[in-house]
Amino acid sequence: MLFRSMLVWHTVLYAQPQRFPRPEFESGYTFPEHFFKYQRGPLWEYMDVAVLLIALLATAWMVLKKRSRQGLLWISLFSLVYFGFYRQGCICPVGSTQNVSLAIFNSTYSVPWSALMFFILPLVAALLFGRVFCAGVCPLGAIQELTGIRQVKIPRKVEAVLGTIPFIYLGLAVLVAATESQFLICRYDPFVGFFRIGAPSILVIFGALLLITGIFVNRPYCRFLCPYGVLQNIFSRFSVSHMTITPAECRNCRLCESG
């Protein structure tokens, strides 16, 4: 019965263009191709959340227990490939801030559960282990690590001024999302041009400039633009565990001072 219904439905669909043939225009007009956009099923949303949780726990273990920069590098590369190029930077905790903001100010909007988990889990991890999301899970930070070659120290006054930008950006993004205008963070994601094909050229240029700046300034987007980093910074101040370096194990490499 089911097979017969599907066969009849397919015949009806196929017969429609025959009953109503397309008009022939003389202006050179071409008909667009209709297609159903591929959507990931609920199972893949569970997969994304599970991968995020595992990556957060693995990063915390590498930072607090193993203290392995090499292990942290491998997690960052995995996050860049999975959350960046494979998932094309969506959904990410940075952009989920807007979903949560819209849900708070608009009772008719229901935030997707995966977006809510991506917003909450890194903050919970920050309360427990510190900023492990920024350290090894965020694809935006991971792609900047690729160009960090020759770091220079920024004057404290300049760094203090630049450090106010993420707070302004966060407030503006929340305000714009709450008024249902647009999602600023997603629209002006500087690295979306690398993660996706067909992104506006201005974003590719913006991202390239940040990567070039990252040669000399460690993670410029994370430090001076990222709005989610503001929340990470606040939550990590109340963290239960922090990375510590005992004097006997310190090699005076001073790598912990950067960033």
C-alpha positions in Angstrom: 0.0 0.0 0.0 2.8 2.4 0.9 4.7 1.6 -2.3 1.6 2.1 -4.4 1.0 5.5 -2.8 4.6 6.6 -3.4 4.3 5.5 -7.0 1.1 7.4 -7.5 2.6 10.5 -5.9 5.7 10.3 -8.1 3.4 10.0 -11.2 1.5 13.1 -10.2 4.6 15.1 -9.7 6.1 13.9 -13.0 2.8 14.7 -14.8 2.6 18.3 -13.6 5.1 19.8 -16.1 3.4 17.9 -18.9 -0.1 19.3 -18.0 1.3 22.8 -17.5 4.2 23.2 -19.9 6.7 26.0 -19.2 6.1 29.2 -21.2 8.7 30.0 -23.8 10.2 33.4 -23.2 12.1 35.3 -26.0 14.1 37.4 -23.6 16.7 34.6 -22.8 15.2 33.9 -19.4 16.4 30.7 -17.8 14.3 28.8 -15.3 16.0 28.3 -11.9 16.5 24.7 -10.7 14.4 23.7 -7.7 16.0 21.6 -5.1 15.5 20.7 -1.4 18.3 22.0 0.7 20.1 19.3 2.7 19.4 19.5 6.4 21.2 17.5 9.0 19.0 15.3 11.1 18.7 15.4 14.9 21.2 12.5 15.3 23.9 14.7 13.8 23.1 17.5 16.3 23.6 15.0 19.1 26.9 14.1 17.5 28.1 17.8 17.4 27.2 18.3 21.0 29.0 15.0 22.0 32.1 16.0 20.0 32.1 19.4 21.7 31.8 17.8 25.2 34.6 15.3 24.5 36.9 18.0 23.1 36.3 20.2 26.2 37.2 17.3 28.5 40.2 16.3 26.4 41.5 19.9 26.5 41.0 20.1 30.2 42.9 16.9 30.7 45.8 18.0 28.4 46.0 21.4 30.2 45.6 20.4 33.8 46.9 16.8 34.0 49.2 16.1 31.0 50.4 19.7 30.6 51.1 18.8 27.0 51.3 21.6 24.4 51.7 19.0 21.7 48.5 17.2 22.8 46.7 20.6 22.9 47.9 21.3 19.4 46.4 18.1 18.1 43.1 18.9 19.7 43.2 22.3 18.1 43.8 20.9 14.7 40.9 18.4 15.2 38.6 21.3 16.2 39.7 23.3 13.2 38.9 20.5 10.9 35.6 19.4 12.5 34.0 22.6 13.8 35.7 24.8 11.2 35.9 23.2 7.8 33.6 20.3 8.2 30.8 22.1 10.1 31.8 25.4 8.4 31.8 27.3 11.7 28.2 26.7 12.4 27.0 26.3 15.0 29.6 27.7 17.3 29.4 29.0 20.9 30.5 32.4 19.7 27.4 32.8 17.5 25.1 31.0 19.8 25.2 34.1 22.1 22.8 35.7 19.6 20.4 32.8 19.7 20.2 32.9 23.5 19.8 36.7 23.4 16.9 36.5 20.9 15.2 33.8 23.0 15.5 35.9 26.2 13.9 39.0 24.6 11.5 37.3 22.3 9.1 34.8 23.8 8.0 33.5 20.4 11.5 32.3 19.5 12.6 28.9 20.7 16.4 28.5 20.8 17.5 25.2 19.2 18.7 22.8 21.9 22.0 22.3 20.1 22.7 26.1 20.1 21.8 26.2 23.8 24.2 23.4 24.6 27.0 25.1 22.5 26.4 28.2 24.6 26.3 26.6 28.0 28.8 23.8 27.9 32.0 25.9 27.3 30.8 28.3 30.1 30.4 25.3 32.5 33.8 24.1 31.4 35.2 27.6 32.2 33.8 27.4 35.7 35.3 24.0 36.2 38.6 24.0 34.3 39.2 27.6 33.1 39.1 28.7 29.5 39.6 25.3 27.9 37.3 26.2 25.0 39.5 29.0 24.0 42.7 26.9 24.5 41.9 24.0 22.2 38.3 23.7 21.0 37.4 27.0 19.3 38.1 26.8 15.6 38.5 30.6 15.4 41.4 30.4 17.8 42.9 27.3 16.2 43.2 28.9 12.8 45.0 31.8 14.3 47.5 29.5 15.9 48.7 28.5 12.5 50.2 31.9 11.9 51.6 32.7 15.3 55.3 32.8 14.4 56.9 36.0 15.7 55.1 37.4 18.6 55.7 40.9 19.9 54.5 42.4 23.1 51.8 45.1 22.9 52.1 48.1 25.2 49.7 47.8 28.2 47.9 51.0 27.5 47.2 50.0 23.9 46.2 46.5 25.0 43.8 48.0 27.6 42.1 50.2 25.0 41.8 47.3 22.5 40.5 45.1 25.3 37.3 47.2 25.6 36.2 46.3 22.0 34.9 42.8 22.8 32.7 44.2 25.5 31.2 46.8 23.1 30.9 44.2 20.4 29.1 41.8 22.8 26.6 44.5 23.9 26.0 45.6 20.3 25.5 42.0 19.1 23.0 41.2 22.0 21.1 44.4 21.3 20.8 43.8 17.6 19.8 40.2 18.1 17.2 41.1 20.7 15.6 43.6 18.3 15.5 40.9 15.6 17.6 43.0 13.3 20.4 40.5 12.4 23.0 38.3 13.8 26.1 40.5 13.7 28.6 37.9 15.0 27.7 35.4 12.3 27.4 37.9 9.6 30.9 39.3 10.2 32.7 36.2 11.2 36.2 36.9 9.9 37.1 33.3 9.2 33.9 32.1 7.6 35.4 32.9 4.2 38.0 30.1 4.9 35.5 27.7 6.3 32.9 28.0 3.5 32.9 28.3 -0.2 31.2 31.4 -1.6 31.6 33.8 1.3 31.8 37.5 0.6 35.2 38.6 -0.5 35.3 41.3 2.2 35.2 38.6 4.9 38.0 36.7 3.2 40.1 39.9 3.2 39.2 40.7 6.8 40.2 37.2 7.9 43.4 37.3 5.9 44.4 40.6 7.6 43.7 39.0 11.0 45.9 36.0 10.2 48.7 38.3 9.0 48.4 40.3 12.2 48.5 37.1 14.1 52.1 36.6 12.9 53.1 39.3 15.3 50.2 39.6 17.7 49.0 36.4 19.4 45.3 35.6 18.5 44.2 39.2 17.6 40.5 38.2 17.1 40.3 36.2 20.4 41.9 39.0 22.4 40.5 42.2 20.8 37.2 41.2 19.1 35.6 37.9 20.3 32.4 38.7 22.2 32.2 35.1 23.6 35.6 35.5 25.1 34.2 38.2 27.4 31.9 35.6 28.9 34.7 33.0 29.1 36.9 35.5 30.9 34.2 36.3 33.5 33.3 32.6 34.1 36.9 31.5 34.3 37.6 33.9 37.1 35.4 31.7 39.3 37.0 28.5 38.0 37.5 25.6 40.4 40.7 24.5 38.8 43.5 26.5 37.1 46.7 25.5 35.4 49.6 25.9 37.7 53.3 25.7 37.0 55.6 24.6 39.8 59.0 26.2 40.1 60.7 22.8 39.7 59.1 22.2 36.3 59.3 25.8 34.9 61.7 26.0 32.0 61.5 29.8 31.7 60.1 29.6 28.2 57.6 32.4 29.0 55.1 30.9 26.7 52.4 31.1 29.4 52.8 34.9 29.4 51.5 35.3 25.8 47.8 35.6 25.1 
